[in-house]
Amino acid sequence: MKAVIFLIAAIIGVASSRLVSPVIEKAVLSDIAQKDDNCFHCEEEGEEAEKAPWYESGVFYQIYPRSFKDSDGDGNGDLKGIKEKLSHLKELGVNGVWLSPVFKSPQADGGYDISSYVEIDPMYGTMEDMEALILEAKRLNIKLILDYVPNQKCPPNNWVSVFAGPAWTWNEKRGQFYLHQFDEKQPDLNYRNPAVLKAMKDVLRFWIEKGIDGFRVDAINHVFEDKELRDEVTWEAEGDPTNWNEIYHNYTVDSEENYAVVYDWRDYLDYYTTVNQIDPKLMMTEAYTREFDMTFRWFGDKDAGRHGAQVAFNFVFIADLNANSKNTDYDEKIKEWIGAVPEGSQANWVLGNHDQPRLATRYEKNEEVLAWDDTKNAGFSTGEKTWLPVHPDYAKVNLKAQKEAEASTFKLYQNLIKLRKLPVFKNGDYKMKAFEDTNAIGLLRHIGLDEVYAIALNLGDDETEVDLLSIEPAVKDSGYNKATLIVATNNYAMPEQNGELVPHGTVDADKFKLGGHQAVVMKLYSAGNGITVSFALLFAVILRAFF
């Protein structure tokens, strides 16, 4: 089902969509079907030089290094393993890789408890291995983004840790309590200390000089806390004051000062890259905020002339939509975000991350190492033990099998990424519709009426008939009435007429039958004059196992 949500994000466009982490990709491998997709007209983008920044139409892949590929047989993924398999991401069509922390760490919180921002943890390799990975990424024209974790580093009021328990821990050596909004082994840094601000800018410069293309700023809305250390109250009078989720965090989250430090970092990155005549660096912010306005402020302060992050993570697909969401819910949330995002800001659609259960089944966190092939330990490691289990059916369910199959989830994603590279998906207008009396959604992407694309999804169990042309009446008035299949998901049967398979799945665009949880990509044309127009229709399936 993960593929379907990616379809939505890809075709909405004007979006930098993180694809999948290694753990989540493994989940896709466990859902291989006999016939997953067909692609007849997935043309590559031409040689036209791109004027817009690469990330504006980027597809990001998050690598959780420990689960991706083990090169030395110790059961843990490492930098050499990533370098070895980076060509897989190039083949898939990914152009941006977000690397979860590989810095020196006691590993109390999966590497987010950092003891040195400028050293590589021995579990992952050496600085030389990191430099080799950076060079390989540049050779493949893949941008490499590092996790930048500014809030805390490895080692009184009623504040509570996000990870439960008190946010204050006594230190015998200093004879004082110290604050940790997360784990007790992750003391918060004091950003009101100028030395801390300088040190963290030095970290940015260190990695820029190594050739890194940008940074994903972790938990940025937790950096500053109330100077007076005032108590926080629960949302409800009877709320549990020891439960972080039941507390109104007006003194420990979303401080005004958090935005200012991001603007300063952006100024620093822009200044450094300009002075040294190197490519601009990307900054992305991760902050689970209460309101859209709080998220949008990470982009910058237009009135004050300040620039912030180029990409402020949008968690709508994680926080506001789930297995019970209807077509009207998707229609409302997507329109709400696009309608509210500040002009000139980068829209984006985050589909999942290491903090969430896998996208395919948000109720079940089946974490395993990535299954590369049918050899020992699914090709992940030659060792006797792996840090996470190997999928029990890896001999059949693996990436190599998907690449060799006539149709597979891998090839479906690959074809969708190709479509996403077309100008209409990068820069075209869009119009969306929730079809009445159904659980289906329609969405058009188009540049004028010469090139029009659409997405439609049936979230229900039963077959439904929809009028695709009703999404935009001007399309119907222009004479378009037929559609030809481009891509189909595994549960879509090719249309037949008089018992014969219709070439490329030609259908009536105004009377299109969409089965339960089905998806296809179509190209519209006029049957009256036989002129093919660049009008494609993408249908996405929302499987019942989505969450």
C-alpha positions as CSV (number, residue, x, y, z in Angstrom):
1,M,0.0,0.0,0.0
2,K,3.0,2.2,0.5
3,A,3.3,2.4,-3.3
4,V,-0.2,3.9,-3.5
5,I,0.5,6.7,-1.0
6,F,3.7,7.4,-2.9
7,L,1.5,7.7,-6.1
8,I,-0.6,10.4,-4.5
9,A,2.5,12.4,-3.3
10,A,4.2,11.9,-6.7
11,I,1.3,13.1,-8.8
12,I,0.3,16.0,-6.6
13,G,3.7,17.2,-7.5
14,V,5.4,20.5,-6.5
15,A,6.6,18.2,-3.8
16,S,9.8,16.7,-2.4
17,S,8.6,13.3,-1.3
18,R,10.7,11.1,0.8
19,L,10.4,7.6,-0.6
20,V,11.1,4.9,1.9
21,S,13.5,3.9,4.6
22,P,15.3,0.6,4.3
23,V,13.0,-1.0,6.9
24,I,9.9,0.2,5.0
25,E,11.3,-0.9,1.7
26,K,11.6,-4.3,3.2
27,A,7.9,-4.2,4.0
28,V,7.2,-3.6,0.3
29,L,9.2,-6.7,-0.6
30,S,6.9,-8.7,1.6
31,D,3.9,-7.6,-0.4
32,I,4.9,-8.7,-3.9
33,A,2.0,-9.8,-6.0
34,Q,2.1,-11.8,-9.2
35,K,1.3,-8.9,-11.5
36,D,2.2,-5.5,-10.0
37,D,2.3,-3.1,-12.8
38,N,2.3,-2.5,-16.5
39,C,4.1,0.5,-18.1
40,F,3.6,1.3,-21.8
41,H,4.4,5.1,-22.1
42,C,6.8,6.0,-19.3
43,E,9.0,8.3,-21.4
44,E,12.2,9.6,-19.9
45,E,12.6,13.4,-19.4
46,G,14.4,15.1,-22.2
47,E,17.8,16.8,-22.1
48,E,16.3,20.2,-21.2
49,A,18.3,21.8,-18.5
50,E,16.5,22.3,-15.2
51,K,16.4,25.8,-14.0
52,A,14.6,25.1,-10.7
53,P,16.6,23.7,-7.7
54,W,16.9,19.9,-7.8
55,Y,14.9,19.3,-4.6
56,E,11.8,21.0,-5.9
57,S,10.9,17.8,-7.8
58,G,13.1,15.5,-5.7
59,V,12.4,12.0,-4.5
60,F,14.2,11.4,-1.3
61,Y,15.1,8.0,0.1
62,Q,15.9,7.7,3.8
63,I,18.6,5.2,4.6
64,Y,18.7,3.8,8.1
65,P,22.4,2.7,7.9
66,R,22.3,-0.2,10.3
67,S,19.6,-2.0,8.4
68,F,20.6,-1.2,4.8
69,K,23.7,-3.3,3.9
70,D,26.4,-5.0,5.9
71,S,29.8,-5.1,4.1
72,D,32.0,-6.9,6.8
73,G,29.8,-9.6,8.2
74,D,29.3,-8.2,11.7
75,G,25.5,-8.1,11.3
76,N,25.2,-4.3,11.1
77,G,24.8,-2.2,8.0
78,D,27.6,0.3,7.4
79,L,28.9,3.0,5.1
80,K,30.8,0.6,2.7
81,G,27.5,-1.3,2.3
82,I,25.6,1.9,1.4
83,K,28.3,2.8,-1.1
84,E,28.1,-0.8,-2.6
85,K,24.3,-0.5,-3.1
86,L,23.9,3.2,-4.0
87,S,23.5,2.3,-7.7
88,H,20.2,0.6,-6.7
89,L,18.8,3.9,-5.7
90,K,20.0,5.4,-9.0
91,E,18.3,2.7,-10.9
92,L,15.1,3.3,-8.9
93,G,15.2,7.0,-9.9
94,V,16.0,8.5,-6.5
95,N,17.9,11.8,-6.6
96,G,18.3,12.6,-2.9
97,V,19.4,10.4,0.0
98,W,18.7,11.3,3.6
99,L,21.2,9.4,5.8
100,S,20.2,8.8,9.4
101,P,22.9,9.5,12.0
102,V,26.3,7.8,11.4
103,F,28.1,10.0,13.9
104,K,30.0,8.6,17.0
105,S,27.4,7.6,19.5
106,P,26.7,5.3,22.5
107,Q,23.7,4.1,20.5
108,A,21.2,4.6,23.3
109,D,18.7,6.2,20.9
110,G,19.6,4.7,17.5
111,G,22.5,7.2,16.9
112,Y,20.5,10.3,17.9
113,D,22.5,10.4,21.1
114,I,25.6,11.9,19.5
115,S,29.0,12.1,21.3
116,S,30.8,13.7,18.3
117,Y,29.3,15.4,15.3
118,V,32.5,15.2,13.3
119,E,33.5,11.6,13.8
120,I,32.0,8.4,12.3
121,D,30.8,5.7,14.7
122,P,33.1,2.7,14.3
123,M,30.1,0.4,13.8
124,Y,29.6,2.2,10.5
125,G,33.2,2.6,9.4
126,T,35.7,5.4,9.2
127,M,35.8,9.0,7.9
128,E,37.6,7.6,4.8
129,D,34.5,5.4,4.2
130,M,32.3,8.4,4.5
131,E,34.4,10.4,2.1
132,A,34.3,7.5,-0.4
133,L,30.5,7.4,-0.1
134,I,30.2,11.1,-0.7
135,L,32.3,10.7,-3.9
136,E,30.2,7.8,-5.1
137,A,27.0,9.8,-4.5
138,K,28.4,12.7,-6.6
139,R,29.4,10.2,-9.3
140,L,25.8,9.0,-9.5
141,N,24.4,12.5,-9.2
142,I,22.6,11.6,-6.0
143,K,22.5,14.4,-3.4
144,L,23.5,13.3,0.1
145,I,21.7,14.8,3.1
146,L,22.9,14.3,6.7
147,D,20.8,14.3,9.9
148,Y,21.7,17.4,11.9
149,V,20.6,16.8,15.5
150,P,20.9,20.2,17.2
151,N,18.8,19.8,20.3
152,Q,20.8,17.4,22.4
153,K,24.2,15.8,22.7
154,C,25.5,12.6,24.5
155,P,26.6,13.3,27.8
156,P,13.9,21.9,38.5
157,N,10.4,22.0,37.4
158,N,7.6,19.5,36.4
159,W,8.8,19.1,32.7
160,V,8.4,15.6,31.3
161,S,10.6,13.8,28.7
162,V,9.2,12.9,25.3
163,F,10.4,9.4,26.1
164,A,8.4,9.4,29.4
165,G,9.7,10.2,32.9
166,P,11.2,13.4,34.2
167,A,13.1,15.7,31.8
168,W,15.6,16.5,34.6
169,T,18.4,14.2,35.8
170,W,20.8,14.8,38.6
171,N,24.5,14.9,37.8
172,E,26.7,14.0,40.8
173,K,29.9,15.6,39.4
174,R,28.3,19.0,38.8
175,G,26.0,18.8,41.7
176,Q,23.2,20.0,39.4
177,F,20.2,18.8,37.5
178,Y,20.5,18.8,33.7
179,L,17.6,19.0,31.1
180,H,17.0,16.3,28.5
181,Q,13.8,16.6,26.5
182,F,14.4,13.1,25.2
183,D,16.6,10.3,26.7
184,E,18.6,11.0,29.8
185,K,21.7,10.2,27.8
186,Q,20.8,13.1,25.5
187,P,21.4,16.3,27.5
188,D,19.9,19.4,25.8
189,L,22.3,22.0,24.5
190,N,22.1,25.6,25.7
191,Y,21.5,27.7,22.6
192,R,21.6,30.9,24.7
193,N,25.3,30.3,25.0
194,P,27.2,31.9,22.1
195,A,29.8,29.2,22.2
196,V,27.1,26.5,21.4
197,L,25.8,28.5,18.5
198,K,29.4,28.8,17.1
199,A,30.1,25.2,17.6
200,M,27.0,24.0,15.8
201,K,27.8,26.3,12.8
202,D,31.3,24.8,12.8
203,V,29.6,21.4,12.4
204,L,27.7,22.6,9.4
205,R,30.9,24.0,7.8
206,F,32.8,20.7,8.6
207,W,30.3,18.6,6.6
208,I,29.9,21.2,3.8
209,E,33.7,21.0,3.3
210,K,33.4,17.2,3.1
211,G,30.9,17.6,0.2
212,I,27.6,17.1,1.9
213,D,24.6,18.6,0.0
214,G,22.3,19.5,2.8
215,F,20.9,18.8,6.3
216,R,17.7,17.5,7.7
217,V,17.4,19.3,11.1
218,D,16.0,16.9,13.7
219,A,13.3,18.0,16.3
220,I,14.1,21.6,15.7
221,N,11.0,22.9,17.7
222,H,12.6,21.5,20.9
223,V,15.8,23.5,20.9
224,F,14.8,26.4,23.1
225,E,12.9,26.2,26.4
226,D,11.4,28.8,28.7
227,K,14.0,31.0,30.4
228,E,12.1,31.0,33.7
229,L,11.5,27.2,33.7
230,R,7.8,27.6,34.4
231,D,5.6,24.6,34.9
232,E,3.4,23.2,32.1
233,V,-0.2,22.1,32.6
234,T,-2.2,19.3,31.1
235,W,-4.6,19.9,28.3
236,E,-7.5,18.6,30.4
237,A,-8.0,19.2,34.2
238,E,-7.9,15.4,34.8
239,G,-5.0,14.8,32.4
240,D,-1.9,12.8,33.5
241,P,0.9,15.2,34.3
242,T,3.5,12.4,33.7
243,N,2.3,11.7,30.2
244,W,4.0,13.9,27.6
245,N,1.1,13.6,25.1
246,E,-1.4,15.0,27.7
247,I,0.6,18.1,28.5
248,Y,0.3,21.5,26.9
249,H,3.9,22.2,26.0
250,N,3.8,26.0,25.9
251,Y,7.2,26.3,27.6
252,T,9.3,23.5,26.0
253,V,8.2,23.3,22.4
254,D,7.7,25.7,19.5
255,S,9.5,28.7,21.1
256,E,9.9,31.8,19.0
257,E,13.6,31.5,19.4
258,N,13.6,28.2,17.5
259,Y,12.7,29.9,14.3
260,A,15.4,32.6,14.7
261,V,18.2,30.0,15.0
262,V,17.0,28.3,11.8
263,Y,17.0,31.6,10.0
264,D,20.6,32.2,11.2
265,W,21.7,28.7,10.0
266,R,20.2,29.4,6.6
267,D,22.0,32.8,6.4
268,Y,25.2,31.0,7.3
269,L,24.8,28.3,4.7
270,D,23.9,30.8,2.0
271,Y,26.9,33.1,2.9
272,Y,29.3,30.2,3.1
273,T,28.3,28.7,-0.3
274,T,28.3,32.1,-2.0
275,V,31.7,33.2,-0.7
276,N,33.2,29.8,-1.6
277,Q,31.3,29.6,-5.0
278,I,29.8,26.2,-4.3
279,D,26.3,24.8,-4.9
280,P,23.6,26.0,-2.5
281,K,22.9,23.6,0.3
282,L,19.5,22.3,1.3
283,M,18.0,22.6,4.8
284,M,15.0,20.6,5.8
285,T,13.2,20.9,9.2
286,E,11.5,18.2,11.1
287,A,8.9,19.5,13.6
288,Y,5.6,18.0,14.6
289,T,3.7,21.2,15.2
290,R,0.2,21.9,16.4
291,E,-0.8,24.1,13.5
292,F,0.1,24.7,9.9
293,D,1.2,28.3,10.7
294,M,3.8,26.9,13.0
295,T,5.1,24.6,10.2
296,F,5.1,27.4,7.6
297,R,7.2,29.7,9.7
298,W,10.2,27.4,9.2
299,F,10.2,28.6,5.6
300,G,11.2,32.1,6.8
301,D,9.8,35.4,7.8
302,K,8.8,37.3,4.7
303,D,8.1,40.6,6.5
304,A,11.5,40.6,8.2
305,G,13.3,39.5,5.0
306,R,14.6,36.3,6.6
307,H,14.9,33.0,4.8
308,G,14.5,29.6,6.6
309,A,14.5,26.0,5.5
310,Q,13.8,25.3,1.8
311,V,11.7,22.3,2.9
312,A,9.6,22.2,6.1
313,F,8.4,18.7,6.6
314,N,4.6,18.2,6.0
315,F,3.3,15.4,8.2
316,V,-0.3,15.4,6.9
317,F,-0.1,11.9,5.5
318,I,1.2,10.6,8.8
319,A,-0.7,12.6,11.4
320,D,-4.1,13.3,9.8
321,L,-4.9,10.4,7.5
322,N,-5.2,6.7,8.3
323,A,-6.9,3.4,7.3
324,N,-10.3,4.8,8.1
325,S,-9.9,8.1,6.1
326,K,-12.5,8.6,3.3
327,N,-12.1,10.3,0.0
328,T,-13.4,13.6,1.4
329,D,-10.7,13.4,4.1
330,Y,-7.9,13.2,1.6
331,D,-9.5,15.9,-0.6
332,E,-9.8,18.2,2.4
333,K,-6.3,17.7,3.9
334,I,-4.5,18.0,0.6
335,K,-6.4,21.1,-0.4
336,E,-5.9,22.6,3.0
337,W,-2.1,22.2,2.8
338,I,-1.7,23.4,-0.7
339,G,-4.1,26.3,-0.1
340,A,-2.2,27.5,3.0
341,V,1.4,27.0,2.1
342,P,3.1,30.4,1.7
343,E,3.7,31.5,-1.9
344,G,7.1,30.5,-3.2
345,S,7.5,27.9,-0.5
346,Q,8.3,24.3,-1.2
347,A,5.4,21.9,-0.7
348,N,6.3,18.3,0.3
349,W,4.7,15.1,1.4
350,V,6.4,13.0,4.0
351,L,5.2,9.4,3.8
352,G,7.0,7.9,6.7
353,N,10.2,7.8,8.7
354,H,12.1,5.8,11.4
355,D,9.8,7.2,14.2
356,Q,6.7,5.6,12.6
357,P,5.6,2.0,11.9
358,R,6.1,1.1,8.3
359,L,3.8,2.7,5.8
360,A,2.4,-0.6,4.5
361,T,0.8,-1.5,7.9
362,R,0.9,1.3,10.4
363,Y,-0.5,-1.0,13.0
364,E,2.4,-3.5,12.8
365,K,6.0,-2.7,13.2
366,N,7.7,-5.6,11.4
367,E,11.3,-4.4,11.3
368,E,13.8,-6.5,9.4
369,V,17.0,-5.9,7.5
370,L,16.6,-5.1,3.8
371,A,16.2,-8.3,1.7
372,W,18.5,-7.9,-1.3
373,D,18.5,-11.4,-2.8
374,D,18.0,-15.1,-2.0
375,T,21.5,-15.8,-0.6
376,K,22.4,-16.1,3.0
377,N,20.7,-13.5,5.3
378,A,18.9,-12.2,2.2
379,G,22.2,-10.7,0.9
380,F,22.3,-8.2,3.7
381,S,25.2,-9.8,5.6
382,T,27.6,-12.8,5.4
383,G,27.7,-13.0,9.2
384,E,26.0,-15.5,11.4
385,K,23.8,-13.0,13.1
386,T,22.1,-9.8,12.0
387,W,21.0,-7.0,14.3
388,L,17.4,-7.2,13.1
389,P,15.8,-10.5,11.8
390,V,15.7,-11.5,8.2
391,H,12.3,-12.0,6.6
392,P,11.4,-15.7,6.8
393,D,10.3,-15.8,3.1
394,Y,13.4,-13.9,1.8
395,A,14.2,-16.6,-0.8
396,K,11.1,-15.5,-2.7
397,V,10.5,-12.0,-1.3
398,N,13.6,-10.0,-2.2
399,L,14.7,-7.1,-4.3
400,K,16.6,-9.2,-6.9
401,A,13.4,-11.1,-7.6
402,Q,11.5,-7.9,-8.1
403,K,14.0,-6.6,-10.5
404,E,13.9,-9.8,-12.5
405,A,10.1,-10.1,-12.5
406,E,8.1,-8.9,-15.5
407,A,6.2,-6.7,-13.1
408,S,6.8,-5.8,-9.5
409,T,6.5,-3.2,-6.8
410,F,10.0,-2.0,-7.5
411,K,9.1,-1.5,-11.2
412,L,5.9,0.3,-10.2
413,Y,7.9,2.7,-8.1
414,Q,10.5,3.1,-10.8
415,N,7.8,4.0,-13.4
416,L,6.1,6.4,-11.1
417,I,9.3,8.2,-10.5
418,K,9.8,8.5,-14.3
419,L,6.4,10.1,-14.6
420,R,7.2,12.5,-11.8
421,K,10.2,13.8,-13.8
422,L,7.8,15.1,-16.6
423,P,7.4,18.9,-16.6
424,V,3.7,18.6,-16.0
425,F,4.2,16.9,-12.7
426,K,6.9,19.4,-11.7
427,N,5.2,22.6,-12.7
428,G,1.6,21.9,-13.8
429,D,-1.6,23.2,-12.3
430,Y,-3.8,20.9,-10.4
431,K,-7.5,20.4,-9.6
432,M,-8.9,17.8,-7.2
433,K,-12.3,16.2,-6.7
434,A,-13.9,13.8,-4.3
435,F,-16.4,11.9,-6.3
436,E,-19.9,11.9,-4.8
437,D,-21.6,8.7,-3.7
438,T,-18.3,6.9,-4.0
439,N,-15.1,6.6,-2.0
440,A,-13.0,7.7,-5.0
441,I,-10.8,10.8,-5.6
442,G,-9.8,12.4,-8.8
443,L,-6.9,14.8,-9.4
444,L,-5.7,16.6,-12.5
445,R,-2.2,17.9,-13.3
446,H,-2.0,19.9,-16.4
447,I,-0.2,22.6,-18.4
448,G,-2.9,24.4,-20.3
449,L,-5.0,21.8,-22.2
450,D,-2.2,20.4,-24.3
451,E,-0.8,18.3,-21.4
452,V,-3.2,17.1,-18.7
453,Y,-2.7,14.4,-16.1
454,A,-5.0,13.1,-13.4
455,I,-5.0,10.9,-10.4
456,A,-8.0,8.9,-9.1
457,L,-8.2,6.5,-6.2
458,N,-10.9,4.2,-5.0
459,L,-10.6,3.9,-1.3
460,G,-13.5,1.5,-1.0
461,D,-13.9,-2.2,-1.4
462,D,-16.5,-2.2,-4.2
463,E,-16.2,-1.3,-7.9
464,T,-17.3,2.2,-8.8
465,E,-17.8,4.2,-12.0
466,V,-16.4,7.7,-12.2
467,D,-16.5,10.5,-14.8
468,L,-12.8,11.5,-15.0
469,L,-13.6,14.4,-17.3
470,S,-15.9,15.9,-14.7
471,I,-12.8,16.9,-12.6
472,E,-12.2,19.7,-15.1
473,P,-15.1,20.5,-17.5
474,A,-12.8,22.4,-19.9
475,V,-11.1,19.1,-20.7
476,K,-14.3,17.4,-21.7
477,D,-15.3,20.5,-23.8
478,S,-12.0,20.2,-25.7
479,G,-13.1,16.8,-27.0
480,Y,-11.1,14.4,-24.9
481,N,-13.1,11.2,-24.3
482,K,-10.8,8.2,-24.3
483,A,-7.9,7.1,-22.1
484,T,-5.1,4.7,-22.6
485,L,-3.4,2.7,-19.9
486,I,0.2,3.7,-18.8
487,V,0.7,2.1,-15.4
488,A,-1.4,-0.2,-13.4
489,T,-1.1,-1.7,-9.9
490,N,-1.2,-5.4,-9.3
491,N,-4.9,-5.8,-8.8
492,Y,-6.0,-4.0,-11.9
493,A,-7.3,-6.2,-14.8
494,M,-6.8,-4.9,-18.3
495,P,-10.1,-3.9,-19.9
496,E,-11.6,-6.2,-22.5
497,Q,-14.0,-5.7,-25.4
498,N,-15.8,-8.7,-26.9
499,G,-13.5,-11.0,-24.9
500,E,-10.4,-9.4,-26.4
501,L,-7.8,-7.5,-24.4
502,V,-7.9,-3.8,-25.5
503,P,-4.5,-2.6,-26.6
504,H,-2.9,-0.6,-23.8
505,G,-6.3,-0.7,-21.9
506,T,-8.3,1.9,-23.9
507,V,-11.4,3.0,-21.9
508,D,-14.1,5.6,-21.9
509,A,-12.8,8.5,-19.7
510,D,-16.3,9.6,-18.7
511,K,-17.5,6.1,-17.7
512,F,-14.4,4.6,-16.1
513,K,-14.9,1.6,-13.8
514,L,-12.5,1.4,-11.0
515,G,-12.4,-1.7,-8.8
516,G,-11.9,-1.7,-5.1
517,H,-8.5,-0.5,-4.1
518,Q,-7.3,-0.2,-7.7
519,A,-5.0,2.2,-9.5
520,V,-3.8,2.9,-13.1
521,V,-2.1,5.7,-15.0
522,M,-3.9,6.8,-18.2
523,K,-3.3,8.9,-21.3
524,L,-6.3,10.8,-22.7
525,Y,-7.0,11.3,-26.4
526,S,-9.9,12.1,-28.7
527,A,-11.5,9.2,-30.4
528,G,-13.1,11.5,-32.9
529,N,-9.9,12.6,-34.7
530,G,-7.4,10.1,-33.3
531,I,-5.1,12.9,-32.1
532,T,-3.3,11.8,-29.0
533,V,-2.9,14.4,-26.4
534,S,-0.5,14.3,-23.5
535,F,-3.3,13.7,-20.9
536,A,-2.5,11.0,-18.4
537,L,-4.5,9.7,-15.6
538,L,-3.0,8.2,-12.5
539,F,-5.1,6.1,-10.2
540,A,-3.8,5.1,-6.9
541,V,-4.9,2.2,-4.8
542,I,-5.5,2.6,-1.1
543,L,-5.2,-1.0,0.2
544,R,-6.9,-2.1,3.3
545,A,-3.5,-2.9,4.8
546,F,-2.5,0.7,4.4
547,F,-2.3,1.2,8.2
